[in-house]
Amino acid sequence: MLEGMDLIYAKFIAFMKQHGVNEIEAIGQPFDADSFEAITTIPVQDKSQKGLIIDCIQKGYRLNDKIIRFPKVIVGE
């Protein structure tokens, strides 16, 4: 049953990509309020992670060049 679910999921993802829907990569990207929704910030010890997205709570998607769901992220402070 699990293999069937995986197959359906893979076909669904392929169908979405064929129609221009793509997942927005978030982790490690600089935070931009026009592209991401910050849920919270957390302190980071590594100064190079300040202002970067540390974790993604909910994936975001883009239809061609338009964001149809903003990723909900945690940002390093």
PDB file of N, CA, C, O and CB in Angstrom:
ATOM      1  N   MET A   1       0.826  -1.193   0.000  1.00  0.00           N
ATOM      2  CA  MET A   1       0.000   0.000   0.000  1.00  0.00           C
ATOM      3  C   MET A   1       0.873   1.261   0.000  1.00  0.00           C
ATOM      4  O   MET A   1       0.574   2.235  -0.692  1.00  0.00           O
ATOM      5  CB  MET A   1      -0.941  -0.004   1.213  1.00  0.00           C
ATOM      6  N   LEU A   2       1.957   1.226   0.789  1.00  0.00           N
ATOM      7  CA  LEU A   2       2.848   2.381   0.872  1.00  0.00           C
ATOM      8  C   LEU A   2       3.506   2.670  -0.475  1.00  0.00           C
ATOM      9  O   LEU A   2       3.681   3.829  -0.851  1.00  0.00           O
ATOM     10  CB  LEU A   2       3.921   2.148   1.941  1.00  0.00           C
ATOM     11  N   GLU A   3       3.866   1.613  -1.197  1.00  0.00           N
ATOM     12  CA  GLU A   3       4.478   1.808  -2.514  1.00  0.00           C
ATOM     13  C   GLU A   3       3.492   2.477  -3.467  1.00  0.00           C
ATOM     14  O   GLU A   3       3.878   3.319  -4.277  1.00  0.00           O
ATOM     15  CB  GLU A   3       4.955   0.461  -3.098  1.00  0.00           C
ATOM     16  N   GLY A   4       2.223   2.103  -3.368  1.00  0.00           N
ATOM     17  CA  GLY A   4       1.197   2.717  -4.205  1.00  0.00           C
ATOM     18  C   GLY A   4       1.039   4.197  -3.902  1.00  0.00           C
ATOM     19  O   GLY A   4       0.880   5.011  -4.811  1.00  0.00           O
ATOM     20  N   MET A   5       1.082   4.543  -2.615  1.00  0.00           N
ATOM     21  CA  MET A   5       0.978   5.955  -2.213  1.00  0.00           C
ATOM     22  C   MET A   5       2.174   6.749  -2.733  1.00  0.00           C
ATOM     23  O   MET A   5       2.018   7.873  -3.211  1.00  0.00           O
ATOM     24  CB  MET A   5       0.887   6.080  -0.672  1.00  0.00           C
ATOM     25  N   ASP A   6       3.376   6.157  -2.638  1.00  0.00           N
ATOM     26  CA  ASP A   6       4.577   6.826  -3.143  1.00  0.00           C
ATOM     27  C   ASP A   6       4.475   7.060  -4.652  1.00  0.00           C
ATOM     28  O   ASP A   6       4.866   8.116  -5.149  1.00  0.00           O
ATOM     29  CB  ASP A   6       5.833   5.994  -2.818  1.00  0.00           C
ATOM     30  N   LEU A   7       3.954   6.079  -5.367  1.00  0.00           N
ATOM     31  CA  LEU A   7       3.803   6.207  -6.815  1.00  0.00           C
ATOM     32  C   LEU A   7       2.810   7.317  -7.167  1.00  0.00           C
ATOM     33  O   LEU A   7       3.065   8.121  -8.063  1.00  0.00           O
ATOM     34  CB  LEU A   7       3.344   4.872  -7.424  1.00  0.00           C
ATOM     35  N   ILE A   8       1.688   7.357  -6.466  1.00  0.00           N
ATOM     36  CA  ILE A   8       0.694   8.409  -6.700  1.00  0.00           C
ATOM     37  C   ILE A   8       1.292   9.781  -6.404  1.00  0.00           C
ATOM     38  O   ILE A   8       1.081  10.726  -7.164  1.00  0.00           O
ATOM     39  CB  ILE A   8      -0.562   8.174  -5.832  1.00  0.00           C
ATOM     40  N   TYR A   9       2.038   9.895  -5.302  1.00  0.00           N
ATOM     41  CA  TYR A   9       2.668  11.168  -4.934  1.00  0.00           C
ATOM     42  C   TYR A   9       3.664  11.606  -6.009  1.00  0.00           C
ATOM     43  O   TYR A   9       3.681  12.772  -6.404  1.00  0.00           O
ATOM     44  CB  TYR A   9       3.378  11.046  -3.567  1.00  0.00           C
ATOM     45  N   ALA A  10       4.494  10.671  -6.481  1.00  0.00           N
ATOM     46  CA  ALA A  10       5.489  11.002  -7.505  1.00  0.00           C
ATOM     47  C   ALA A  10       4.808  11.465  -8.795  1.00  0.00           C
ATOM     48  O   ALA A  10       5.267  12.411  -9.435  1.00  0.00           O
ATOM     49  CB  ALA A  10       6.396   9.786  -7.790  1.00  0.00           C
ATOM     50  N   LYS A  11       3.724  10.804  -9.173  1.00  0.00           N
ATOM     51  CA  LYS A  11       3.006  11.210 -10.385  1.00  0.00           C
ATOM     52  C   LYS A  11       2.354  12.577 -10.205  1.00  0.00           C
ATOM     53  O   LYS A  11       2.317  13.380 -11.137  1.00  0.00           O
ATOM     54  CB  LYS A  11       1.942  10.166 -10.753  1.00  0.00           C
ATOM     55  N   PHE A  12       1.844  12.838  -9.013  1.00  0.00           N
ATOM     56  CA  PHE A  12       1.238  14.138  -8.730  1.00  0.00           C
ATOM     57  C   PHE A  12       2.277  15.253  -8.837  1.00  0.00           C
ATOM     58  O   PHE A  12       2.015  16.287  -9.452  1.00  0.00           O
ATOM     59  CB  PHE A  12       0.596  14.139  -7.331  1.00  0.00           C
ATOM     60  N   ILE A  13       3.451  15.051  -8.241  1.00  0.00           N
ATOM     61  CA  ILE A  13       4.528  16.050  -8.300  1.00  0.00           C
ATOM     62  C   ILE A  13       4.951  16.282  -9.749  1.00  0.00           C
ATOM     63  O   ILE A  13       5.145  17.426 -10.160  1.00  0.00           O
ATOM     64  CB  ILE A  13       5.746  15.597  -7.450  1.00  0.00           C
ATOM     65  N   ALA A  14       5.095  15.208 -10.525  1.00  0.00           N
ATOM     66  CA  ALA A  14       5.477  15.347 -11.933  1.00  0.00           C
ATOM     67  C   ALA A  14       4.408  16.124 -12.707  1.00  0.00           C
ATOM     68  O   ALA A  14       4.737  16.968 -13.541  1.00  0.00           O
ATOM     69  CB  ALA A  14       5.697  13.956 -12.574  1.00  0.00           C
ATOM     70  N   PHE A  15       3.139  15.845 -12.434  1.00  0.00           N
ATOM     71  CA  PHE A  15       2.035  16.555 -13.085  1.00  0.00           C
ATOM     72  C   PHE A  15       2.094  18.048 -12.762  1.00  0.00           C
ATOM     73  O   PHE A  15       1.929  18.886 -13.648  1.00  0.00           O
ATOM     74  CB  PHE A  15       0.675  15.966 -12.643  1.00  0.00           C
ATOM     75  N   MET A  16       2.331  18.375 -11.491  1.00  0.00           N
ATOM     76  CA  MET A  16       2.398  19.778 -11.082  1.00  0.00           C
ATOM     77  C   MET A  16       3.559  20.492 -11.774  1.00  0.00           C
ATOM     78  O   MET A  16       3.407  21.625 -12.230  1.00  0.00           O
ATOM     79  CB  MET A  16       2.545  19.885  -9.553  1.00  0.00           C
ATOM     80  N   LYS A  17       4.712  19.835 -11.854  1.00  0.00           N
ATOM     81  CA  LYS A  17       5.870  20.446 -12.520  1.00  0.00           C
ATOM     82  C   LYS A  17       5.601  20.676 -14.000  1.00  0.00           C
ATOM     83  O   LYS A  17       6.016  21.692 -14.558  1.00  0.00           O
ATOM     84  CB  LYS A  17       7.111  19.566 -12.348  1.00  0.00           C
ATOM     85  N   GLN A  18       4.909  19.740 -14.637  1.00  0.00           N
ATOM     86  CA  GLN A  18       4.573  19.893 -16.059  1.00  0.00           C
ATOM     87  C   GLN A  18       3.686  21.112 -16.291  1.00  0.00           C
ATOM     88  O   GLN A  18       3.709  21.710 -17.366  1.00  0.00           O
ATOM     89  CB  GLN A  18       3.872  18.632 -16.581  1.00  0.00           C
ATOM     90  N   HIS A  19       2.915  21.469 -15.286  1.00  0.00           N
ATOM     91  CA  HIS A  19       2.000  22.599 -15.416  1.00  0.00           C
ATOM     92  C   HIS A  19       2.549  23.881 -14.777  1.00  0.00           C
ATOM     93  O   HIS A  19       1.803  24.831 -14.538  1.00  0.00           O
ATOM     94  CB  HIS A  19       0.665  22.248 -14.791  1.00  0.00           C
ATOM     95  N   GLY A  20       3.858  23.898 -14.502  1.00  0.00           N
ATOM     96  CA  GLY A  20       4.515  25.123 -14.064  1.00  0.00           C
ATOM     97  C   GLY A  20       4.524  25.387 -12.572  1.00  0.00           C
ATOM     98  O   GLY A  20       4.905  26.478 -12.148  1.00  0.00           O
ATOM     99  N   VAL A  21       4.110  24.406 -11.751  1.00  0.00           N
ATOM    100  CA  VAL A  21       4.124  24.591 -10.296  1.00  0.00           C
ATOM    101  C   VAL A  21       5.416  23.989  -9.749  1.00  0.00           C
ATOM    102  O   VAL A  21       5.692  22.807  -9.953  1.00  0.00           O
ATOM    103  CB  VAL A  21       2.864  23.931  -9.621  1.00  0.00           C
ATOM    104  N   ASN A  22       6.206  24.809  -9.053  1.00  0.00           N
ATOM    105  CA  ASN A  22       7.475  24.361  -8.488  1.00  0.00           C
ATOM    106  C   ASN A  22       7.582  24.765  -7.030  1.00  0.00           C
ATOM    107  O   ASN A  22       7.060  25.798  -6.611  1.00  0.00           O
ATOM    108  CB  ASN A  22       8.652  24.932  -9.281  1.00  0.00           C
ATOM    109  N   GLU A  23       8.275  23.921  -6.261  1.00  0.00           N
ATOM    110  CA  GLU A  23       8.517  24.211  -4.846  1.00  0.00           C
ATOM    111  C   GLU A  23       9.567  25.316  -4.736  1.00  0.00           C
ATOM    112  O   GLU A  23      10.518  25.356  -5.517  1.00  0.00           O
ATOM    113  CB  GLU A  23       8.980  22.928  -4.080  1.00  0.00           C
ATOM    114  N   ILE A  24       9.392  26.203  -3.772  1.00  0.00           N
ATOM    115  CA  ILE A  24      10.354  27.275  -3.530  1.00  0.00           C
ATOM    116  C   ILE A  24      11.392  26.768  -2.534  1.00  0.00           C
ATOM    117  O   ILE A  24      11.047  26.359  -1.426  1.00  0.00           O
ATOM    118  CB  ILE A  24       9.645  28.570  -2.998  1.00  0.00           C
ATOM    119  N   GLU A  25      12.653  26.796  -2.928  1.00  0.00           N
ATOM    120  CA  GLU A  25      13.735  26.402  -2.027  1.00  0.00           C
ATOM    121  C   GLU A  25      13.916  27.505  -0.995  1.00  0.00           C
ATOM    122  O   GLU A  25      14.005  28.680  -1.350  1.00  0.00           O
ATOM    123  CB  GLU A  25      15.068  26.139  -2.810  1.00  0.00           C
ATOM    124  N   ALA A  26      13.971  27.135   0.281  1.00  0.00           N
ATOM    125  CA  ALA A  26      14.015  28.160   1.318  1.00  0.00           C
ATOM    126  C   ALA A  26      15.244  28.050   2.213  1.00  0.00           C
ATOM    127  O   ALA A  26      15.913  29.056   2.451  1.00  0.00           O
ATOM    128  CB  ALA A  26      12.775  28.081   2.160  1.00  0.00           C
ATOM    129  N   ILE A  27      15.556  26.873   2.709  1.00  0.00           N
ATOM    130  CA  ILE A  27      16.613  26.714   3.716  1.00  0.00           C
ATOM    131  C   ILE A  27      17.957  27.177   3.157  1.00  0.00           C
ATOM    132  O   ILE A  27      18.378  26.761   2.078  1.00  0.00           O
ATOM    133  CB  ILE A  27      16.707  25.242   4.182  1.00  0.00           C
ATOM    134  N   GLY A  28      18.620  28.051   3.925  1.00  0.00           N
ATOM    135  CA  GLY A  28      19.921  28.581   3.537  1.00  0.00           C
ATOM    136  C   GLY A  28      19.850  29.851   2.704  1.00  0.00           C
ATOM    137  O   GLY A  28      20.879  30.473   2.441  1.00  0.00           O
ATOM    138  N   GLN A  29      18.659  30.242   2.286  1.00  0.00           N
ATOM    139  CA  GLN A  29      18.484  31.452   1.484  1.00  0.00           C
ATOM    140  C   GLN A  29      18.404  32.678   2.397  1.00  0.00           C
ATOM    141  O   GLN A  29      17.953  32.565   3.536  1.00  0.00           O
ATOM    142  CB  GLN A  29      17.211  31.346   0.604  1.00  0.00           C
ATOM    143  N   PRO A  30      18.833  33.843   1.916  1.00  0.00           N
ATOM    144  CA  PRO A  30      18.637  35.074   2.690  1.00  0.00           C
ATOM    145  C   PRO A  30      17.141  35.370   2.791  1.00  0.00           C
ATOM    146  O   PRO A  30      16.402  35.189   1.824  1.00  0.00           O
ATOM    147  CB  PRO A  30      19.394  36.275   2.035  1.00  0.00           C
ATOM    148  N   PHE A  31      16.698  35.825   3.962  1.00  0.00           N
ATOM    149  CA  PHE A  31      15.279  36.121   4.147  1.00  0.00           C
ATOM    150  C   PHE A  31      14.891  37.347   3.345  1.00  0.00           C
ATOM    151  O   PHE A  31      15.577  38.369   3.378  1.00  0.00           O
ATOM    152  CB  PHE A  31      14.952  36.332   5.633  1.00  0.00           C
ATOM    153  N   ASP A  32      13.786  37.238   2.625  1.00  0.00           N
ATOM    154  CA  ASP A  32      13.221  38.325   1.832  1.00  0.00           C
ATOM    155  C   ASP A  32      11.717  38.327   2.095  1.00  0.00           C
ATOM    156  O   ASP A  32      11.031  37.358   1.769  1.00  0.00           O
ATOM    157  CB  ASP A  32      13.547  38.162   0.287  1.00  0.00           C
ATOM    158  N   ALA A  33      11.204  39.401   2.677  1.00  0.00           N
ATOM    159  CA  ALA A  33       9.790  39.477   3.058  1.00  0.00           C
ATOM    160  C   ALA A  33       8.855  39.410   1.851  1.00  0.00           C
ATOM    161  O   ALA A  33       7.671  39.114   2.010  1.00  0.00           O
ATOM    162  CB  ALA A  33       9.532  40.759   3.830  1.00  0.00           C
ATOM    163  N   ASP A  34       9.362  39.678   0.658  1.00  0.00           N
ATOM    164  CA  ASP A  34       8.531  39.589  -0.539  1.00  0.00           C
ATOM    165  C   ASP A  34       8.362  38.149  -1.025  1.00  0.00           C
ATOM    166  O   ASP A  34       7.468  37.855  -1.818  1.00  0.00           O
ATOM    167  CB  ASP A  34       9.131  40.435  -1.645  1.00  0.00           C
ATOM    168  N   SER A  35       9.234  37.249  -0.540  1.00  0.00           N
ATOM    169  CA  SER A  35       9.202  35.865  -1.016  1.00  0.00           C
ATOM    170  C   SER A  35       8.906  34.835   0.064  1.00  0.00           C
ATOM    171  O   SER A  35       8.542  33.700  -0.244  1.00  0.00           O
ATOM    172  CB  SER A  35      10.500  35.534  -1.652  1.00  0.00           C
ATOM    173  N   PHE A  36       9.061  35.223   1.337  1.00  0.00           N
ATOM    174  CA  PHE A  36       8.904  34.283   2.443  1.00  0.00           C
ATOM    175  C   PHE A  36       8.055  34.904   3.543  1.00  0.00           C
ATOM    176  O   PHE A  36       7.964  36.126   3.660  1.00  0.00           O
ATOM    177  CB  PHE A  36      10.277  33.859   2.999  1.00  0.00           C
ATOM    178  N   GLU A  37       7.435  34.046   4.347  1.00  0.00           N
ATOM    179  CA  GLU A  37       6.695  34.500   5.522  1.00  0.00           C
ATOM    180  C   GLU A  37       7.441  34.003   6.757  1.00  0.00           C
ATOM    181  O   GLU A  37       7.540  32.797   6.984  1.00  0.00           O
ATOM    182  CB  GLU A  37       5.205  33.984   5.505  1.00  0.00           C
ATOM    183  N   ALA A  38       7.967  34.936   7.555  1.00  0.00           N
ATOM    184  CA  ALA A  38       8.715  34.567   8.758  1.00  0.00           C
ATOM    185  C   ALA A  38       7.739  34.251   9.883  1.00  0.00           C
ATOM    186  O   ALA A  38       6.912  35.087  10.247  1.00  0.00           O
ATOM    187  CB  ALA A  38       9.689  35.703   9.180  1.00  0.00           C
ATOM    188  N   ILE A  39       7.837  33.056  10.427  1.00  0.00           N
ATOM    189  CA  ILE A  39       7.006  32.653  11.553  1.00  0.00           C
ATOM    190  C   ILE A  39       7.649  33.133  12.852  1.00  0.00           C
ATOM    191  O   ILE A  39       6.970  33.638  13.746  1.00  0.00           O
ATOM    192  CB  ILE A  39       6.807  31.114  11.570  1.00  0.00           C
ATOM    193  N   THR A  40       8.963  32.966  12.942  1.00  0.00           N
ATOM    194  CA  THR A  40       9.701  33.401  14.126  1.00  0.00           C
ATOM    195  C   THR A  40      11.177  33.539  13.769  1.00  0.00           C
ATOM    196  O   THR A  40      11.610  33.154  12.683  1.00  0.00           O
ATOM    197  CB  THR A  40       9.507  32.402  15.306  1.00  0.00           C
ATOM    198  N   THR A  41      11.930  34.090  14.700  1.00  0.00           N
ATOM    199  CA  THR A  41      13.386  34.147  14.561  1.00  0.00           C
ATOM    200  C   THR A  41      13.996  33.388  15.725  1.00  0.00           C
ATOM    201  O   THR A  41      13.409  33.302  16.803  1.00  0.00           O
ATOM    202  CB  THR A  41      13.907  35.627  14.517  1.00  0.00           C
ATOM    203  N   ILE A  42      15.177  32.840  15.494  1.00  0.00           N
ATOM    204  CA  ILE A  42      15.895  32.170  16.575  1.00  0.00           C
ATOM    205  C   ILE A  42      17.328  32.684  16.589  1.00  0.00           C
ATOM    206  O   ILE A  42      17.892  32.987  15.537  1.00  0.00           O
ATOM    207  CB  ILE A  42      15.857  30.613  16.407  1.00  0.00           C
ATOM    208  N   PRO A  43      17.923  32.784  17.791  1.00  0.00           N
ATOM    209  CA  PRO A  43      19.316  33.218  17.855  1.00  0.00           C
ATOM    210  C   PRO A  43      20.242  32.141  17.281  1.00  0.00           C
ATOM    211  O   PRO A  43      20.035  30.946  17.493  1.00  0.00           O
ATOM    212  CB  PRO A  43      19.712  33.545  19.310  1.00  0.00           C
ATOM    213  N   VAL A  44      21.254  32.586  16.559  1.00  0.00           N
ATOM    214  CA  VAL A  44      22.243  31.661  15.996  1.00  0.00           C
ATOM    215  C   VAL A  44      23.620  32.048  16.503  1.00  0.00           C
ATOM    216  O   VAL A  44      23.927  33.230  16.659  1.00  0.00           O
ATOM    217  CB  VAL A  44      22.207  31.671  14.436  1.00  0.00           C
ATOM    218  N   GLN A  45      24.443  31.051  16.759  1.00  0.00           N
ATOM    219  CA  GLN A  45      25.800  31.323  17.232  1.00  0.00           C
ATOM    220  C   GLN A  45      26.727  31.667  16.074  1.00  0.00           C
ATOM    221  O   GLN A  45      27.642  32.478  16.219  1.00  0.00           O
ATOM    222  CB  GLN A  45      26.348  30.121  18.002  1.00  0.00           C
ATOM    223  N   ASP A  46      26.488  31.054  14.939  1.00  0.00           N
ATOM    224  CA  ASP A  46      27.303  31.307  13.754  1.00  0.00           C
ATOM    225  C   ASP A  46      26.803  32.586  13.075  1.00  0.00           C
ATOM    226  O   ASP A  46      25.692  32.616  12.544  1.00  0.00           O
ATOM    227  CB  ASP A  46      27.253  30.092  12.767  1.00  0.00           C
ATOM    228  N   LYS A  47      27.615  33.627  13.093  1.00  0.00           N
ATOM    229  CA  LYS A  47      27.215  34.935  12.542  1.00  0.00           C
ATOM    230  C   LYS A  47      26.890  34.861  11.046  1.00  0.00           C
ATOM    231  O   LYS A  47      26.143  35.693  10.532  1.00  0.00           O
ATOM    232  CB  LYS A  47      28.327  35.963  12.775  1.00  0.00           C
ATOM    233  N   SER A  48      27.450  33.866  10.345  1.00  0.00           N
ATOM    234  CA  SER A  48      27.179  33.752   8.909  1.00  0.00           C
ATOM    235  C   SER A  48      25.738  33.311   8.634  1.00  0.00           C
ATOM    236  O   SER A  48      25.260  33.446   7.508  1.00  0.00           O
ATOM    237  CB  SER A  48      28.155  32.762   8.268  1.00  0.00           C
ATOM    238  N   GLN A  49      25.040  32.785   9.650  1.00  0.00           N
ATOM    239  CA  GLN A  49      23.648  32.358   9.479  1.00  0.00           C
ATOM    240  C   GLN A  49      22.649  33.456   9.830  1.00  0.00           C
ATOM    241  O   GLN A  49      21.441  33.272   9.682  1.00  0.00           O
ATOM    242  CB  GLN A  49      23.375  31.137  10.333  1.00  0.00           C
ATOM    243  N   LYS A  50      23.153  34.597  10.294  1.00  0.00           N
ATOM    244  CA  LYS A  50      22.265  35.704  10.653  1.00  0.00           C
ATOM    245  C   LYS A  50      21.563  36.226   9.395  1.00  0.00           C
ATOM    246  O   LYS A  50      22.212  36.559   8.404  1.00  0.00           O
ATOM    247  CB  LYS A  50      23.060  36.848  11.355  1.00  0.00           C
ATOM    248  N   GLY A  51      20.235  36.291   9.451  1.00  0.00           N
ATOM    249  CA  GLY A  51      19.450  36.758   8.314  1.00  0.00           C
ATOM    250  C   GLY A  51      19.129  35.681   7.292  1.00  0.00           C
ATOM    251  O   GLY A  51      18.450  35.942   6.299  1.00  0.00           O
ATOM    252  N   LEU A  52      19.620  34.461   7.538  1.00  0.00           N
ATOM    253  CA  LEU A  52      19.332  33.353   6.626  1.00  0.00           C
ATOM    254  C   LEU A  52      18.179  32.514   7.161  1.00  0.00           C
ATOM    255  O   LEU A  52      17.889  32.529   8.357  1.00  0.00           O
ATOM    256  CB  LEU A  52      20.582  32.475   6.423  1.00  0.00           C
ATOM    257  N   ILE A  53      17.538  31.797   6.279  1.00  0.00           N
ATOM    258  CA  ILE A  53      16.448  30.904   6.673  1.00  0.00           C
ATOM    259  C   ILE A  53      17.058  29.631   7.241  1.00  0.00           C
ATOM    260  O   ILE A  53      17.832  28.943   6.576  1.00  0.00           O
ATOM    261  CB  ILE A  53      15.503  30.584   5.463  1.00  0.00           C
ATOM    262  N   ILE A  54      16.692  29.330   8.492  1.00  0.00           N
ATOM    263  CA  ILE A  54      17.237  28.184   9.211  1.00  0.00           C
ATOM    264  C   ILE A  54      16.384  26.937   8.990  1.00  0.00           C
ATOM    265  O   ILE A  54      16.918  25.838   8.843  1.00  0.00           O
ATOM    266  CB  ILE A  54      17.337  28.494  10.705  1.00  0.00           C
ATOM    267  N   ASP A  55      15.061  27.102   8.966  1.00  0.00           N
ATOM    268  CA  ASP A  55      14.156  25.962   8.822  1.00  0.00           C
ATOM    269  C   ASP A  55      12.904  26.399   8.070  1.00  0.00           C
ATOM    270  O   ASP A  55      12.539  27.575   8.073  1.00  0.00           O
ATOM    271  CB  ASP A  55      13.784  25.370  10.209  1.00  0.00           C
ATOM    272  N   CYS A  56      12.262  25.446   7.435  1.00  0.00           N
ATOM    273  CA  CYS A  56      11.021  25.709   6.700  1.00  0.00           C
ATOM    274  C   CYS A  56       9.893  24.928   7.372  1.00  0.00           C
ATOM    275  O   CYS A  56       9.931  23.699   7.429  1.00  0.00           O
ATOM    276  CB  CYS A  56      11.157  25.314   5.181  1.00  0.00           C
ATOM    277  N   ILE A  57       8.896  25.644   7.877  1.00  0.00           N
ATOM    278  CA  ILE A  57       7.767  25.027   8.565  1.00  0.00           C
ATOM    279  C   ILE A  57       6.737  24.516   7.561  1.00  0.00           C
ATOM    280  O   ILE A  57       6.186  23.430   7.738  1.00  0.00           O
ATOM    281  CB  ILE A  57       7.117  26.027   9.533  1.00  0.00           C
ATOM    282  N   GLN A  58       6.474  25.290   6.514  1.00  0.00           N
ATOM    283  CA  GLN A  58       5.524  24.892   5.477  1.00  0.00           C
ATOM    284  C   GLN A  58       6.109  25.274   4.124  1.00  0.00           C
ATOM    285  O   GLN A  58       6.528  26.414   3.923  1.00  0.00           O
ATOM    286  CB  GLN A  58       4.123  25.562   5.696  1.00  0.00           C
ATOM    287  N   LYS A  59       6.136  24.322   3.200  1.00  0.00           N
ATOM    288  CA  LYS A  59       6.689  24.573   1.876  1.00  0.00           C
ATOM    289  C   LYS A  59       5.863  25.622   1.136  1.00  0.00           C
ATOM    290  O   LYS A  59       4.661  25.773   1.353  1.00  0.00           O
ATOM    291  CB  LYS A  59       6.748  23.273   1.065  1.00  0.00           C
ATOM    292  N   GLY A  60       6.549  26.330   0.263  1.00  0.00           N
ATOM    293  CA  GLY A  60       5.882  27.305  -0.585  1.00  0.00           C
ATOM    294  C   GLY A  60       5.987  26.883  -2.035  1.00  0.00           C
ATOM    295  O   GLY A  60       6.855  26.093  -2.405  1.00  0.00           O
ATOM    296  N   TYR A  61       5.087  27.420  -2.858  1.00  0.00           N
ATOM    297  CA  TYR A  61       5.052  27.026  -4.263  1.00  0.00           C
ATOM    298  C   TYR A  61       4.900  28.241  -5.158  1.00  0.00           C
ATOM    299  O   TYR A  61       4.338  29.268  -4.777  1.00  0.00           O
ATOM    300  CB  TYR A  61       3.915  26.038  -4.517  1.00  0.00           C
ATOM    301  N   ARG A  62       5.424  28.080  -6.366  1.00  0.00           N
ATOM    302  CA  ARG A  62       5.410  29.127  -7.378  1.00  0.00           C
ATOM    303  C   ARG A  62       4.756  28.549  -8.639  1.00  0.00           C
ATOM    304  O   ARG A  62       5.087  27.443  -9.067  1.00  0.00           O
ATOM    305  CB  ARG A  62       6.864  29.659  -7.674  1.00  0.00           C
ATOM    306  N   LEU A  63       3.836  29.302  -9.220  1.00  0.00           N
ATOM    307  CA  LEU A  63       3.243  28.939 -10.507  1.00  0.00           C
ATOM    308  C   LEU A  63       3.876  29.854 -11.534  1.00  0.00           C
ATOM    309  O   LEU A  63       3.592  31.051 -11.589  1.00  0.00           O
ATOM    310  CB  LEU A  63       1.660  29.068 -10.501  1.00  0.00           C
ATOM    311  N   ASN A  64       4.746  29.261 -12.353  1.00  0.00           N
ATOM    312  CA  ASN A  64       5.595  30.025 -13.266  1.00  0.00           C
ATOM    313  C   ASN A  64       6.386  31.033 -12.423  1.00  0.00           C
ATOM    314  O   ASN A  64       7.252  30.605 -11.660  1.00  0.00           O
ATOM    315  CB  ASN A  64       4.737  30.753 -14.386  1.00  0.00           C
ATOM    316  N   ASP A  65       6.142  32.338 -12.516  1.00  0.00           N
ATOM    317  CA  ASP A  65       6.904  33.305 -11.716  1.00  0.00           C
ATOM    318  C   ASP A  65       6.096  33.900 -10.571  1.00  0.00           C
ATOM    319  O   ASP A  65       6.594  34.775  -9.862  1.00  0.00           O
ATOM    320  CB  ASP A  65       7.407  34.417 -12.602  1.00  0.00           C
ATOM    321  N   LYS A  66       4.877  33.452 -10.376  1.00  0.00           N
ATOM    322  CA  LYS A  66       4.011  34.012  -9.333  1.00  0.00           C
ATOM    323  C   LYS A  66       3.955  33.064  -8.135  1.00  0.00           C
ATOM    324  O   LYS A  66       3.730  31.864  -8.289  1.00  0.00           O
ATOM    325  CB  LYS A  66       2.582  34.272  -9.886  1.00  0.00           C
ATOM    326  N   ILE A  67       4.163  33.620  -6.939  1.00  0.00           N
ATOM    327  CA  ILE A  67       4.090  32.812  -5.725  1.00  0.00           C
ATOM    328  C   ILE A  67       2.619  32.550  -5.414  1.00  0.00           C
ATOM    329  O   ILE A  67       1.826  33.481  -5.276  1.00  0.00           O
ATOM    330  CB  ILE A  67       4.804  33.522  -4.523  1.00  0.00           C
ATOM    331  N   ILE A  68       2.266  31.262  -5.306  1.00  0.00           N
ATOM    332  CA  ILE A  68       0.880  30.910  -4.998  1.00  0.00           C
ATOM    333  C   ILE A  68       0.719  30.493  -3.538  1.00  0.00           C
ATOM    334  O   ILE A  68      -0.397  30.495  -3.017  1.00  0.00           O
ATOM    335  CB  ILE A  68       0.404  29.783  -5.915  1.00  0.00           C
ATOM    336  N   ARG A  69       1.817  30.135  -2.870  1.00  0.00           N
ATOM    337  CA  ARG A  69       1.812  29.933  -1.419  1.00  0.00           C
ATOM    338  C   ARG A  69       3.206  30.267  -0.910  1.00  0.00           C
ATOM    339  O   ARG A  69       4.197  29.676  -1.341  1.00  0.00           O
ATOM    340  CB  ARG A  69       1.397  28.456  -1.034  1.00  0.00           C
ATOM    341  N   PHE A  70       3.269  31.224   0.013  1.00  0.00           N
ATOM    342  CA  PHE A  70       4.546  31.644   0.569  1.00  0.00           C
ATOM    343  C   PHE A  70       5.068  30.582   1.535  1.00  0.00           C
ATOM    344  O   PHE A  70       4.301  30.031   2.325  1.00  0.00           O
ATOM    345  CB  PHE A  70       4.409  33.007   1.280  1.00  0.00           C
ATOM    346  N   PRO A  71       6.374  30.292   1.477  1.00  0.00           N
ATOM    347  CA  PRO A  71       6.936  29.370   2.460  1.00  0.00           C
ATOM    348  C   PRO A  71       6.931  30.017   3.842  1.00  0.00           C
ATOM    349  O   PRO A  71       7.245  31.200   3.975  1.00  0.00           O
ATOM    350  CB  PRO A  71       8.371  28.951   2.063  1.00  0.00           C
ATOM    351  N   LYS A  72       6.579  29.254   4.860  1.00  0.00           N
ATOM    352  CA  LYS A  72       6.616  29.738   6.241  1.00  0.00           C
ATOM    353  C   LYS A  72       7.921  29.249   6.841  1.00  0.00           C
ATOM    354  O   LYS A  72       8.187  28.049   6.901  1.00  0.00           O
ATOM    355  CB  LYS A  72       5.367  29.239   7.080  1.00  0.00           C
ATOM    356  N   VAL A  73       8.747  30.221   7.292  1.00  0.00           N
ATOM    357  CA  VAL A  73      10.127  29.902   7.645  1.00  0.00           C
ATOM    358  C   VAL A  73      10.523  30.444   9.014  1.00  0.00           C
ATOM    359  O   VAL A  73       9.855  31.298   9.598  1.00  0.00           O
ATOM    360  CB  VAL A  73      11.062  30.447   6.595  1.00  0.00           C
ATOM    361  N   ILE A  74      11.650  29.901   9.501  1.00  0.00           N
ATOM    362  CA  ILE A  74      12.298  30.395  10.714  1.00  0.00           C
ATOM    363  C   ILE A  74      13.608  31.037  10.279  1.00  0.00           C
ATOM    364  O   ILE A  74      14.376  30.450   9.517  1.00  0.00           O
ATOM    365  CB  ILE A  74      12.538  29.239  11.774  1.00  0.00           C
ATOM    366  N   VAL A  75      13.855  32.249  10.770  1.00  0.00           N
ATOM    367  CA  VAL A  75      15.013  33.035  10.340  1.00  0.00           C
ATOM    368  C   VAL A  75      16.015  33.156  11.477  1.00  0.00           C
ATOM    369  O   VAL A  75      15.632  33.346  12.631  1.00  0.00           O
ATOM    370  CB  VAL A  75      14.577  34.435   9.858  1.00  0.00           C
ATOM    371  N   GLY A  76      17.309  33.044  11.151  1.00  0.00           N
ATOM    372  CA  GLY A  76      18.370  33.221  12.136  1.00  0.00           C
ATOM    373  C   GLY A  76      18.527  34.680  12.506  1.00  0.00           C
ATOM    374  O   GLY A  76      18.476  35.567  11.653  1.00  0.00           O
ATOM    375  N   GLU A  77      18.723  34.915  13.810  1.00  0.00           N
ATOM    376  CA  GLU A  77      18.828  36.291  14.320  1.00  0.00           C
ATOM    377  C   GLU A  77      20.174  36.507  14.980  1.00  0.00           C
ATOM    378  O   GLU A  77      20.452  37.601  15.470  1.00  0.00           O
ATOM    379  CB  GLU A  77      17.694  36.595  15.318  1.00  0.00           C
TER     380      GLU A  77
END
